[in-house]
Every structure is written in C-alpha cells, then in structure tokens.
Amino acid sequence: MSNTMVAKRYASALFQIANEQQIIGQVEEDLRVVKEVLEYNPDLKAVLKSSKLTIDKKKEIVKNAFASVNMYVLNTVLLLIDRHREDQIVEVTDQFLELANEAMGIAEAEVYSARELTDAEREALSATFAAKIGKKSLRIENIVDSNLLGGIRLRIGNRIYDGSLRGKLDRLERKLLS
C-alpha cells in the first residue's frame, strides 16, 4: 500500500474522531505545530528514524516534546511510531488538513506580493477568490517577492491567477516576440 494511502487512512480516522468530539480546529492547530516542529527540527527527525533507539524511548521523547497537544493528536503520533511509520507523520498532517479544509469550506492559498498584505487586503482577496472556486474562505499565506514589481500572483491548488506587473510584462514580451 502506498504511503499516501496509509496517511489518508490515519488522517481519516483522526478526522472522524475530531469531528465527533467537535474539536477539528484544535486538532488542526496541534497538527500544524507537530508538522512545523518536525520540519524545522532535523534532530528530532533523526531521533525518530534512528534504529538504535527503542520504540518506548522514541515514544517517551515524543510525549515530552508534544506534552501540550491534544491527546488524540499525541495518540495518533504514538501509534505511527508503534507501527514504524514515523516518516508518515507530516503526510498524515497534510491529509488531515485537506479533510478539515474541505469540511469547513476553506482553501489554502499562496499569495505572492511585492509587499506584505494588510488584513483588509487579505480579507478582500479571500472573499473574491473563495467565491470563484466555490469555497467559503481562503487561508492565505503571504509570500513577499520583490521581483513582481507590483500587483499579486495567487496560487490555489493547481490554479494560478497572475495579476502582477512582472506577469503582465512577461505576457507582453511573449506577444511581441511571436
């Protein structure tokens, strides 16, 4: 069975529990913390992958590291360690976030802009583009890119909306060269 399928099964089970307990938001936040710690802490990743440590020692380290997270999140992580699927923790988190976003009508969006967006601009973008893709709102990650010169480039899933000055200049250049 592929790793993605395995991650989907674990994420689906965790989502079902979170939905029944009506704590999807809390579980989502805790999973984001777990993912961030694992992605930006290579030492913890190395410890979890180590064959020299026993499963009990790995679980003890994880319990200490994530003592403040929801018990369902912690139990899921510990179960993954029990089953020698430590490398799947981030993938399970991603799959859970997809399920949670789908249930809440939210889409993840990357907005590239020449400067940091204000809260009002984020809300306006969210309202405008969420309606275009049939969602309630967007969770916007703002990425400052001075190469755009002005305007924005928005990426939602595999869709890209380019209203940047750089994009317009590139399109004009291609048109003139053809």
N, C-alpha and C positions, 0 to 999 in steps of 0.2 A: 504494500500500500504506500502511496506517495506521501511525502512529508506534509504537503498541503492538505491532503485528505485527513490525515491524522490530526493536524492542527484544527481543521474545521470541526471535527468531532468533539475535541476537548472544548473549543470555543463555544460550540452549540450547547453543550451540557452546562457550561458555566453561565451562558446567557439565559438558558431556561431557568436555572436556579435564581439568578439575579432578577429576572422578570417576575417570578413567583413571589420573591421577597420584596419586590418593588424598590430595588437598590441599584438599578442599572447605572445611574450617574455616578454613584460612589465606587462601584466596581470598575467602571471605565476610568475614573481618575486614578485609582490604585494601580490598575494595569499599566497606565501611562507612566506612572512612577517606576514600576518594576522594569518596564521596557527601557526607559531612559537610563536607569542605573546600569542595566546590563549592557546597553550600547556604549555608554561612556565610561565604563569601568572594566577595562580588559583583564585586570587581575581577578575580578570575580568570575568572569567568563572562563578564565584559565583554571580557576579552582573547581568550577562545576564540571569542566571537561576532564579534569585530572583523574587518571585511573589509580593513582596512589592513595587517594582518599576513599574512605568507605562511604556508602550511601548515607549512613547515620550521621557521619561528620559533615557531609555536604548539607544535609537537611538542617543540622544544628546551625551551620553558618547562615543558611538562608533564613531560618527563623529569627536569628539575631539581626540580620540585615533588614528584614522586612517585618519587624515586630508590630509596626503601626498600621499595616494594611489590613483590609477586610479579611475575615477568616476564610471566606470562600476563595478569594484570590490566593491566599497563602496555601490553602489545601490543594488547589489546582497546581501550583508551582511544585509543592512537595510531591504530589502524585506524578508529575512529569519526571521528577528526579528519581522517584521509586522505579519508574518504568524505563529508565536510562534514555529519556528524551529531553535532556537539559537544553539541547540545541534548538528545541521547538518552542521555547517559552516566548520568544519575540514573535514568532509566527502565530502562535495561539492568540497573543495580544492583538495582532493586526486583524485576525479573523473575527475576534470578539468586537473590536471597534467597528468593523464593517457591519456586523449584525446590529449593534447598538445604533449606529448612524441610520441604518435602514429603518429600524423600528421607530426612531424619533423623527424621521424625515429630514435628516441632516446630511450634507455632502461635504467632504474635505476639499478645500481649495487652496492653491498656492497662488498668491498674488505678488508678482514682481513689479516693483515701482522704483522710481528714481529717488524717492524719499520715503520715510516712514509714514504710513497712513494714519489719519486721525480716526477716532472711534466713530465719528459721524460718517466718514468715508467708508469705513468697513461695513457699517450698517446699511448704507446705501447700496454698496456692491452686493452685499448678501441678499438684500430684498430683490434687487434687479435680476441677478443671475440665478437665484434659487427658483424664481418663477419660471425662468427659461428652461430649467432642467426638471421641473416638477417636484421640487423639494420645498420644505418649509423654511430652511435657512442654510447658510454655509458656515462652516468652521474655517476661518481664514487664517492662513499662515502667511504673514507678510515678509517678503524677501526683498531687501533693498539691493537694487542693481543699477549703478550709475551709468552703465552702458546704454540704458534705454533712452536716455536724454530727456524723456518726458512721457507722460501717459502711463498706462499699465498693460501688463500681459497677465492673463488669468488662466490657470490650468485647473480643470475639474475632471478628475479621472483621466480619460484619454482625449478630452476636448480642450482646445486651446483657443482663447479669444485674445487676439493681439491688437490692442489699441495704442501701442507705444509709438513714439516718434521714430525710434530705430526701425521698428517693423514697417512703418509706412515708407521710410526712406529705402529700405531693402526691396519692398514691393515695387516702388517707383523705379529703382535701378534695374530690376529684372524686366520690367515692362519696357524700359528704354533700350535695353540690350537685345530684346527679342524682335 
